[in-house]
Amino acid sequence: MGRTKTQSQIKSQKVEKLNKSQNPNAITNKKSKETLKKIGSGKSRKQNFDDIKFQILDALQQIQPDARLSQSTLATMNTLIKDALDKVCEEAIVQNQNNKEQKLSGKTIKCTVQLILPETQSKSASTENTKQLSKHKQRRPLKKTVISDKIV
């Protein structure tokens, strides 16, 4: 009895043949990626982590359960939030370099938010930040260390 090939082995052989026939030097090119999508199942698509549309919808549903947004509104809000986050990150990196620190800290990001946003928005952002941090600390179980049969 001969061994039967699995689907992944068949896919990899088809891709190798395609790559060799089109351009032996290039491992991946546009056509091979398209054929990979055709050969592979539809469920194995890469997720797009650049979009935060679902988080926007979740936040909206918490505030206003009956509200709905159109695709163009979601796209506009998505770009708005991404631009704001980029601005905060760039300024935080500049502050980090000025302070000659290796890692970004929460304190640095809080200061950059206070610098970039107007006064009322920065205050509400910092209070919301402290609320969320306290919720997160409450949900997280405390670690108990045992030293010589005593719980510390």
C-alpha positions as a printed Julia matrix, in Angstrom:
152×3 Matrix{Float64}:
   0.0    0.0     0.0
   1.25   3.45   -0.94
   1.15   6.4     1.34
  -1.59   8.94    0.73
  -0.65  12.61    0.61
  -2.31  15.1     2.88
  -3.89  18.26    1.54
  -1.12  20.47    2.91
   1.53  18.37    1.1
  -0.42  18.65   -2.16
  -0.76  22.42   -1.71
   2.93  22.87   -1.04
   3.85  20.79   -4.11
   1.52  22.83   -6.33
   2.99  26.08   -5.01
   6.56  24.86   -5.55
   5.78  23.85   -9.14
   4.11  27.19   -9.79
   7.04  29.15   -8.36
   9.6   27.17  -10.35
   7.71  27.51  -13.62
   7.11  31.27  -13.32
  10.39  32.53  -11.89
  12.94  30.13  -10.43
  14.78  32.9    -8.54
  11.76  34.53   -6.9
  10.12  32.61   -4.08
   6.94  34.64   -3.9
   5.28  36.89   -6.41
   1.83  38.26   -7.01
   0.54  35.35   -9.11
   1.68  32.7    -6.64
  -0.1   34.53   -3.82
  -3.3   34.59   -5.86
  -3.02  30.87   -6.57
  -2.37  30.22   -2.89
  -5.68  31.89   -2.1
  -7.4   29.73   -4.72
  -5.73  26.52   -3.55
  -6.22  27.15    0.17
  -9.51  27.15    1.96
 -11.34  30.43    2.47
 -11.1   30.21    6.25
  -7.32  30.64    6.42
  -7.27  34.33    5.45
  -5.09  36.76    7.34
  -6.84  39.08    9.73
  -6.45  42.8     9.25
  -5.36  44.24   12.59
  -5.15  47.79   11.26
  -8.91  48.25   11.45
 -10.59  48.95   14.76
 -14.11  49.07   13.37
 -15.37  46.3    15.62
 -14.04  48.0    18.74
 -15.78  51.21   17.67
 -19.04  49.33   17.21
 -18.66  47.59   20.59
 -18.08  50.91   22.34
 -21.07  52.43   20.58
 -23.29  49.47   21.54
 -22.36  49.95   25.2
 -23.41  53.6    25.07
 -26.35  53.45   22.65
 -27.6   49.88   21.97
 -30.0   50.88   19.16
 -27.54  53.05   17.19
 -26.07  51.95   13.86
 -23.23  53.34   11.74
 -22.73  53.3     7.98
 -19.55  51.92    6.4
 -18.32  55.37    5.41
 -18.78  56.65    8.98
 -16.9   53.66   10.35
 -14.09  54.22    7.88
 -13.85  57.89    8.83
 -13.79  57.1    12.55
 -11.22  54.37   11.93
  -8.83  56.77   10.18
  -9.44  59.46   12.81
  -8.52  57.14   15.67
  -5.53  55.69   13.82
  -4.2   59.19   13.13
  -4.63  60.19   16.78
  -2.83  57.04   17.96
   0.0   57.65   15.48
   0.37  61.2    16.74
   0.48  60.06   20.37
   3.01  57.32   19.6
   5.31  59.64   17.65
   5.28  62.25   20.41
   5.81  59.58   23.09
   8.85  58.27   21.22
  10.28  61.81   21.0
   9.76  62.3    24.74
  11.34  58.93   25.44
  14.41  59.87   23.41
  14.65  63.23   25.18
  14.56  61.46   28.56
  17.08  58.86   27.28
  14.89  55.93   28.3
  14.76  52.52   26.63
  11.1   51.58   27.13
   7.85  53.48   26.81
   6.09  53.8    30.14
   2.51  54.59   30.98
   3.65  57.84   32.52
   5.24  58.93   29.24
   2.1   58.14   27.25
  -0.07  59.95   29.8
   2.12  63.06   29.48
   1.97  62.95   25.68
  -1.82  62.65   25.73
  -1.94  65.71   28.0
   0.34  67.57   25.57
  -1.53  66.66   22.39
  -5.19  66.77   23.42
  -6.98  69.91   24.61
  -7.27  70.41   28.36
 -10.77  69.02   28.93
 -10.21  65.98   26.72
  -6.88  65.17   28.34
  -8.44  65.34   31.81
 -11.28  63.02   30.82
  -8.82  60.66   29.12
  -6.66  60.44   32.23
  -9.67  59.8    34.5
 -10.93  57.13   32.09
  -7.45  55.6    32.11
  -7.4   55.35   35.91
 -10.9   53.82   35.9
  -9.92  51.14   33.4
  -6.68  50.37   35.25
  -8.54  49.91   38.54
 -11.05  47.59   36.82
  -8.21  45.58   35.3
  -6.45  45.24   38.65
  -9.68  44.06   40.3
 -10.26  41.35   37.68
  -6.71  40.05   37.86
  -6.16  37.54   40.68
  -3.44  38.4    43.14
  -0.35  36.19   43.15
   0.33  34.55   46.47
   3.84  33.51   47.34
   4.48  30.81   49.9
   7.56  31.23   52.05
   8.1   28.48   54.61
   4.41  27.53   54.82
   3.28  31.14   55.35
   1.25  32.98   52.76
   2.66  36.42   52.1
